Amino acid sequence: MVITPASSFTFEQLTDAYNETRVDYLVPMPMNVARLMEYCRVYDVSLESSVVAVEEDVVQGLGMLGVRQDRAWITRLGVLPVGRRKGTGSALMAGLMAGAEKQAAKTVWLEVIKGNLPAHNLFHKFGFRETRELIVARRAPKAELNEATFDKVKQVTALNHEDAIILLSHRQERPNWLNETESLQNVRNLSALLVELKNGGRGWVTYHAGLLQLTRLVVEITVGDPTEVTEAILTVLHQRHRRQDSIAENLCEDEKWFGFQKAGYFDSFRRIEMKRPL
Amino acid sequence: MKTILQIEDNHANRLLVERVLEPHPYRLLHAADGESGVSLALEEKPDLILVDMGLPDVDGQTVVTLLKQIPDMENIPIVAITAWPPDKALEMAQQYGCDGCITKPINVKNFPGQIAAFFTHNDA
C-alpha cells in the first residue's frame, strides 16, 4: 500500500473516493465536487499534507489535514470498503501525523462521530485524547417560536460580515476548528444580530443565511442568563428567517444549549473532539 | 399507475430499490442529488417521494423543508430513507414533517409493503 499526497489527485477523484468511504456510515455526509472544494477552502485543508492510500492502482482510503499556524486538524478520514481490515486507517493516520510534523504543528486536533468505535479506537492508538463532546443540532422551519419571548427584546441591531468577524474574534469560549474565526473569515457574507433584552441581558449571533439553510451559527452571551438570552436571540433570528432549515454545529452541552432547545433545536448527532500534542 | 420519485445518490441503493419494486406496478423516477430531485418533483408531481437524508449537494432534511413549502407539493407524502438508528430517524422525520421513515439497509421483503402502506394511507 502506498501513501500518496492528495494533491496528486483531482477533486473529482477525491470526491468519489470520499463518498465511497462514507457509503455505510450512520451519518454519511456525502459531498459533491463543489462542496469538497469549498470545504478545503474554508477549513484551510492542505492537499499537499493530505493523503490517499493506494494499492494496485485502487484507492483504499483518504484523510485530509487542515493547517493553521502551529495547529493541524485531521478531517474526512475514511477507508473504502475495499480497504478495510488491512491497516489502511493506521497507514493514513501515520501519513497525516507525518504531514503535521512537517508543517511544524505543535498540536493536532480532530473530531470523531460519537459511536464510531473503530475510528475512536484508532485515534486512541495514535495518542489522541478526548477534550469535549460537541452537539450538531438542527431546527426545522416548522418549529414553533415562543411569541412571549419577543416581549423581552428591547433592541436588535443587524451587522454585516466585517462586524460579525470582529464579534467572533472577541469570543470568550475556545471555538472548535469549524467555528474558529479563521474558518468563518473564509465564509462569504456572514451576518450578525446584536440583541439586547429589557432586563439588561445582551448577546449576539453570527450566521450565514443561504437560500435554503441558516448555517455557521455562533451565539455568545455577554450579559445575563445564558439560556434566556440565547432563546431570545434565536427567536429574533428565526422570526427574520422563517423559511430556512437551520444547522448549528459543534455546540457544547451548556446553558446556551438549553436556549437552543427552547428555540426549537434538537440534537442530531454528537462528535467527540480529541487532540494530541506533537 | 402511481409514480414514485427516489432521491438517492448511492447507485447500489438506487438499484436495490428498483429491483425490489420492479414486480410492482409503479413508475419509478430517480434523482441523484437534492437540486435535481426538487426539479423533478416539480415537473412530475409524483405520488410519493423517497428522500435519502444524506445527499451530496444539500442534505435530505433541507430538501424535505423546501418541498413541504411548495403549495403544489405539500400533500405529496415524503418518506425519509436513512441509516440512522430508528429512534433518531423517527425524531428527524417528525421534526421535518416527513410522512414516514424507512431505515437503511432496506428490508427487501418488507419494503414493497411499506411503500404500499403509504399509498393506502394517502388514498383513505
Interface residues (C-beta under 8 A of the other chain):
Chain A: N19 R22 V23 D24 Y25 L26 V27 P28 M29 P30 M31 N32 A34 R35 R138 A140 P141 K142 A143 L212 Q213 R243 Q244 D245 F266 S268 F269
Chain B: D9 N10 A12 D33 G54 L55 P56 D57 V58 Q61 T62 T65 L66 K68 Q69 A83 W84 P85 K88 E91 M92 Q95 Y96 G97
